């Protein structure tokens, strides 16, 4: 080989390497980036699986603690600066976020989200829409509830731990009150039927017909007043243990076996009971109570000014309709889905060792079909807090009568929200 030819070959090879490097650099620059904000670490699993499926998309996932999340999200949506393409919203804040005119209309083409809603439970479908019936977000989580119970306690005091037989024993609040009174006496004051009055509110909350605010007027639905009456009765008959929800006594009671029934949604299994009572695996069951109910949930929404709507929608579809991913999510994470079709497919095969081998997807699917659609308003989170505070004041004697409680509630709502008409 002559030096001249060798030099030519070297220059040719060098030129080719430069061209290939340029192509590689160009490909990297063309990689799309999807920005997502979340308050829940659940997003990590979905993002990991999504990027495995779509290596051409780079996901920038920002986790913000829940205390700061909502205000930050509202702020960026209002000023339209640094807004993520997709954002997670917890159910209690969803009515407040949903009304902000920065969320993409998912009912329209090319999304046609109505087709996705058809696969979901009716109560979730209602929450995904705004007041005009436009789909503003997609719920990926199914959250119907049931009465988690200690099998050893129901066997001892009810003579059975069979879910269907237990359900017959707790099919009304009257029956639960009677059980609670009897069990307290037979256990020498060591066992209560329920942990606190919020258990009653958790169940009854899904049956409310009237939202807190109608035509800028405060409304107290009769169901809410009935909760107060039931809570008062439960307190007087010592049916409830009066543990603070999420407090140390509440969580310890699950391991100790001092409470028979805990009304909780689907996510209670891994995040409440398995987490707080790991040594009691196999000693739990699930039964239907007086009413169908749900609790919590999370929604995905898209910024209508996003420059990446195509990949934002790809992620939202992936999290709500991708059959392989959702089955994996359900099986590996014990995650009950908003997608009813896939839940039904899994219902006969998914069991829980913690629940004594019970087919918990089958149970929650039955419950999800019965959950009513409770109305929501942007005021709910704040007014619910005021209501709970006043009910506690009443139950603890700081307000003497139910009428005093309601009057104090109305006064405080009027002070916080002068735009709401309050009938004094």
C-alpha positions in Angstrom: 0.0 0.0 0.0 1.5 3.4 -1.0 1.7 6.2 1.5 -0.6 8.3 -0.7 -3.3 5.6 -0.7 -2.9 5.0 3.0 -3.3 8.7 3.7 -6.4 8.8 1.5 -8.0 5.8 3.3 -7.2 7.4 6.7 -8.9 10.7 5.6 -11.9 8.8 4.2 -12.3 6.8 7.5 -11.9 10.0 9.6 -14.6 11.8 7.5 -16.9 8.8 7.9 -16.4 8.8 11.7 -17.2 12.6 11.8 -20.4 12.0 9.8 -21.5 9.2 12.0 -20.8 11.1 15.2 -22.8 14.0 13.8 -25.7 11.7 13.1 -25.5 10.3 16.6 -25.4 13.8 18.1 -28.4 14.8 16.0 -30.3 11.7 17.2 -29.6 12.5 20.8 -30.7 16.1 20.3 -34.0 14.9 18.7 -34.9 12.8 21.7 -38.2 14.1 23.1 -38.4 15.2 26.7 -41.6 14.8 28.8 -41.9 16.8 32.0 -44.0 15.3 34.7 -44.8 16.6 38.2 -46.0 14.2 41.0 -46.7 14.1 44.7 -46.6 10.3 44.9 -43.8 7.8 44.5 -46.2 5.6 42.6 -45.1 7.5 39.5 -41.6 6.0 39.6 -42.8 2.5 38.7 -44.9 3.8 35.8 -42.2 6.1 34.4 -39.7 3.3 34.5 -41.9 0.9 32.6 -42.9 3.7 30.2 -39.3 4.5 29.3 -38.6 0.8 28.8 -41.4 0.9 26.2 -40.4 4.3 24.8 -36.6 4.7 24.9 -36.9 7.6 22.4 -38.6 9.7 25.2 -36.7 11.1 28.1 -38.9 11.6 31.1 -38.1 14.4 33.6 -40.0 13.4 36.7 -40.1 15.9 39.5 -41.4 14.7 43.0 -42.7 17.5 45.2 -43.9 16.8 48.8 -47.7 16.8 49.2 -47.6 19.8 51.6 -46.2 22.1 48.9 -47.4 20.4 45.7 -50.9 21.8 45.2 -49.9 25.5 45.7 -46.9 25.1 43.4 -49.0 23.5 40.8 -51.7 26.1 41.0 -49.1 28.9 40.8 -47.4 27.6 37.7 -50.8 27.0 36.0 -52.0 30.5 36.7 -48.9 32.3 35.4 -48.2 29.6 32.7 -44.5 29.4 33.4 -42.5 26.2 34.0 -45.7 24.2 33.7 -45.1 20.4 33.4 -46.6 18.6 30.4 -48.4 16.1 32.7 -49.2 16.3 36.4 -50.7 14.1 39.0 -53.5 15.4 41.3 -54.9 13.8 44.4 -58.7 13.4 44.5 -59.3 15.8 47.3 -57.7 18.6 45.3 -58.9 17.5 41.9 -62.1 19.6 41.9 -60.0 22.7 42.6 -57.4 22.0 39.9 -60.0 20.7 37.4 -61.6 24.2 37.1 -58.4 26.0 36.2 -58.7 26.8 32.4 -55.2 25.4 31.7 -56.1 21.8 31.4 -56.3 20.2 28.0 -59.8 19.2 26.7 -59.4 15.4 26.4 -62.9 14.8 25.0 -61.8 16.2 21.7 -59.7 14.7 18.9 -57.0 13.4 18.8 -57.6 12.1 22.4 -61.2 11.1 22.3 -60.9 10.1 26.0 -64.5 9.1 26.2 -63.4 5.7 24.7 -61.1 5.2 27.7 -63.8 6.2 30.2 -66.0 3.5 28.8 -63.5 1.0 30.3 -63.8 2.5 33.8 -66.2 2.4 36.8 -69.0 4.9 36.5 -68.1 6.8 39.7 -64.6 7.5 38.3 -66.0 8.6 35.0 -68.0 11.3 36.6 -65.0 12.7 38.5 -62.9 13.0 35.4 -65.2 15.5 33.8 -65.7 19.2 34.5 -69.1 20.9 35.0 -69.7 21.0 31.2 -69.0 17.3 30.8 -65.6 17.8 29.3 -62.9 15.2 30.3 -60.1 17.1 32.0 -58.1 14.2 33.5 -57.8 10.4 33.7 -58.0 8.4 36.9 -55.7 5.4 36.9 -56.6 4.1 40.3 -59.7 2.3 41.5 -60.5 3.0 45.1 -63.7 1.2 46.1 -63.8 0.2 49.8 -64.7 -2.6 52.1 -64.6 -3.6 55.8 -61.2 -5.1 56.5 -61.6 -7.3 59.6 -59.5 -9.4 61.9 -60.5 -13.0 61.3 -59.6 -14.1 64.8 -61.9 -11.5 66.3 -64.9 -12.2 64.1 -64.4 -16.0 64.7 -64.4 -15.4 68.5 -67.2 -12.9 68.7 -69.4 -13.6 65.7 -68.7 -17.3 65.3 -67.4 -17.0 61.7 -64.6 -15.5 59.6 -66.3 -16.2 56.3 -66.6 -12.9 54.3 -70.2 -13.5 53.2 -71.3 -14.4 56.7 -69.5 -11.5 58.3 -71.1 -9.1 55.7 -74.5 -10.3 56.9 -73.6 -9.3 60.5 -72.5 -5.8 59.5 -75.1 -5.0 56.8 -76.5 -2.0 58.8 -75.2 0.5 61.3 -77.7 -0.8 63.8 -76.1 -4.2 63.6 -72.6 -2.7 63.9 -73.7 -0.7 67.0 -75.1 -3.8 68.7 -72.0 -5.9 67.9 -69.7 -3.1 69.2 -71.6 -2.9 72.5 -71.6 -6.6 73.0 -67.9 -7.1 72.0 -66.8 -4.4 74.3 -68.5 -6.1 77.2 -67.3 -9.6 76.4 -63.7 -8.4 75.9 -63.7 -6.5 79.2 -63.3 -3.2 77.3 -60.3 -4.4 75.2 -61.9 -4.7 71.8 -64.0 -2.1 69.8 -66.0 -2.5 66.7 -64.5 0.6 65.0 -61.5 2.7 65.4 -63.1 6.2 65.4 -66.1 8.2 64.1 -64.3 8.9 60.8 -64.9 5.2 59.9 -68.6 6.1 59.7 -67.9 9.2 57.7 -65.7 7.3 55.3 -68.5 4.9 54.4 -71.3 7.4 54.3 -69.4 10.1 52.4 -69.9 8.4 49.0 -73.7 8.6 49.4 -74.0 12.3 49.6 -76.5 13.8 47.0 -75.9 17.6 47.5 -72.4 19.2 47.4 -71.3 21.7 50.0 -72.0 24.7 47.7 -75.0 25.0 45.3 -75.5 28.4 43.5 -73.0 30.0 45.9 -75.1 28.8 48.9 -73.9 26.5 51.7 -75.8 23.2 51.7 -75.6 20.5 54.4 -76.7 17.2 52.9 -78.9 15.1 55.3 -76.3 12.3 55.0 -73.8 14.5 56.7 -76.1 15.2 59.5 -76.9 11.5 59.9 -73.1 10.9 60.2 -73.1 13.2 63.2 -76.0 11.3 64.8 -74.4 7.9 64.2 -71.0 9.2 65.5 -72.7 10.5 68.7 -74.5 7.2 69.2 -71.3 5.2 68.6 -69.4 7.4 71.1 -72.1 7.0 73.8 -72.3 3.3 73.3 -68.5 3.0 73.2 -68.6 1.3 69.8 -65.6 3.3 68.6 -62.1 3.4 70.1 -61.4 7.1 69.4 -58.0 6.5 68.0 -56.7 9.4 65.8 -56.5 8.2 62.2 -52.9 7.6 61.2 -51.8 8.1 64.8 -49.7 5.6 66.7 -52.6 4.0 68.7 -54.5 3.6 65.4 -51.7 1.8 63.6 -50.8 -0.3 66.7 -54.3 -1.5 67.0 -54.0 -3.4 63.7 -51.2 -5.5 65.0 -52.6 -5.8 68.5 -56.1 -6.9 67.5 -58.1 -4.3 69.5 -60.4 -3.2 66.7 -62.6 -5.6 64.6 -63.4 -3.5 61.5 -61.6 -0.9 59.5 -63.6 0.5 56.5 -60.8 1.4 54.0 -60.4 1.6 50.2 -58.3 -0.7 48.0 -55.0 0.9 48.8 -55.5 0.2 52.5 -54.3 -3.3 51.9 -50.6 -2.6 51.1 -50.3 0.9 52.6 -52.2 0.5 55.9 -52.6 -3.1 57.0 -49.6 -4.8 55.5 -47.4 -1.8 56.4 -48.6 -1.5 60.0 -49.3 -5.1 60.9 -46.9 -7.3 58.9 -46.9 -10.1 61.5 -50.7 -10.6 61.1 -50.6 -12.0 57.5 -53.5 -14.4 56.9 -55.5 -13.1 59.9 -57.5 -10.6 57.8 -60.6 -10.6 55.6 -62.7 -8.3 53.5 -66.5 -7.9 53.8 -69.1 -5.6 52.4 -70.6 -3.2 55.0 -73.8 -1.1 55.1 -73.0 0.8 51.9 -70.7 0.8 48.9 -68.1 3.6 49.2 -64.7 4.7 47.8 -61.8 6.7 49.2 -59.0 8.7 47.6 -57.8 8.4 44.1 -55.4 10.1 41.7 -55.8 11.8 38.4 -53.5 12.6 35.5 -54.0 15.9 33.6 -52.2 17.6 30.7 -51.2 21.3 30.3 -53.1 22.8 27.3 -50.1 24.9 26.5 -47.7 21.9 26.3 -45.4 21.6 23.3 -45.3 17.9 23.8 -49.0 16.9 23.8 -48.4 13.9 21.7 -46.0 12.2 24.1 -48.0 13.5 27.1 -51.0 11.7 25.8 -48.9 8.6 25.1 -48.0 8.5 28.8 -51.6 9.1 30.0 -52.9 6.3 27.7 -50.1 4.0 28.9 -51.0 4.5 32.5 -54.8 3.9 32.0 -55.1 1.4 29.0 -51.9 -0.5 28.3 -52.9 -4.0 29.1 -49.4 -5.5 29.7 -48.4 -2.7 32.0 -51.6 -2.6 33.9 -51.7 -6.3 34.5 -48.1 -6.1 35.7 -49.0 -3.2 38.0 -51.9 -5.1 39.4 -50.0 -8.3 40.0 -46.7 -7.0 41.3 -47.9 -3.9 43.2 -51.3 -5.2 44.4 -52.7 -2.2 42.5 -56.5 -2.1 41.9 -57.1 -0.3 38.6 -59.6 2.2 37.3 -59.8 0.0 34.2 -62.7 -2.3 35.0 -62.2 -4.5 32.0 -58.7 -5.5 33.1 -59.8 -5.9 36.8 -62.5 -8.3 35.7 -59.9 -10.4 33.8 -57.7 -10.6 36.9 -60.5 -11.1 39.4 -60.5 -14.9 39.4 -56.7 -15.3 39.7 -55.5 -12.6 42.1 -55.6 -13.6 45.7 -54.0 -12.1 48.8 -52.1 -14.2 51.4 -52.5 -11.4 53.8 -56.3 -11.7 53.5 -56.2 -15.5 54.0 -56.2 -16.3 50.3 -59.3 -14.1 49.5 -59.9 -13.0 45.9 -59.6 -9.4 46.6 -59.8 -8.1 43.0 -63.1 -10.0 42.7 -64.3 -8.3 45.9 -63.3 -4.8 44.9 -64.7 -5.2 41.4 -68.1 -6.0 43.0 -67.8 -3.0 45.3 -66.7 -0.7 42.5 -69.8 -1.4 40.4 -72.0 -0.2 43.4 -70.1 3.0 44.4 -72.3 6.0 43.8 -71.0 9.3 42.3 -70.8 11.8 45.1 -70.8 15.5 43.9 -67.7 17.6 44.2 -66.9 21.3 44.5 -63.6 23.2 44.6 -64.5 24.1 48.2 -64.7 20.5 49.4 -61.2 20.1 50.9 -61.5 23.3 53.1 -65.1 22.9 54.1 -64.6 19.2 55.0 -61.8 20.2 57.4 -64.0 22.8 59.1 -66.9 20.2 59.4 -64.6 17.6 60.9 -63.2 20.1 63.4 -66.7 21.0 64.5 -67.9 17.4 64.7 -64.9 16.6 66.9 -65.8 19.7 69.1 -69.3 18.3 69.5 -68.3 14.8 70.3 -65.7 15.9 72.8 -68.1 18.3 74.6 -66.7 21.6 73.5 -70.0 22.2 71.7 -73.0 21.1 73.7 -75.6 20.3 71.1 -75.8 19.3 67.5 -77.5 22.6 66.8 -74.5 24.5 68.4 -72.2 22.5 66.2 -74.0 23.3 63.0 -74.2 27.0 63.9 -70.5 27.1 64.7 -69.8 25.4 61.4 -71.8 27.9 59.4 -70.2 30.8 61.1 -66.7 29.6 60.3 -67.6 28.8 56.7 -69.0 32.3 56.3 -65.8 33.8 57.8 -63.5 31.8 55.5 -65.6 32.2 52.4 -67.6 35.5 52.3 -68.6 34.7 48.7 -70.7 31.8 50.0 -74.2 32.6 51.2 -74.7 31.0 54.6 -78.2 30.6 56.1 -77.6 31.6 59.7 
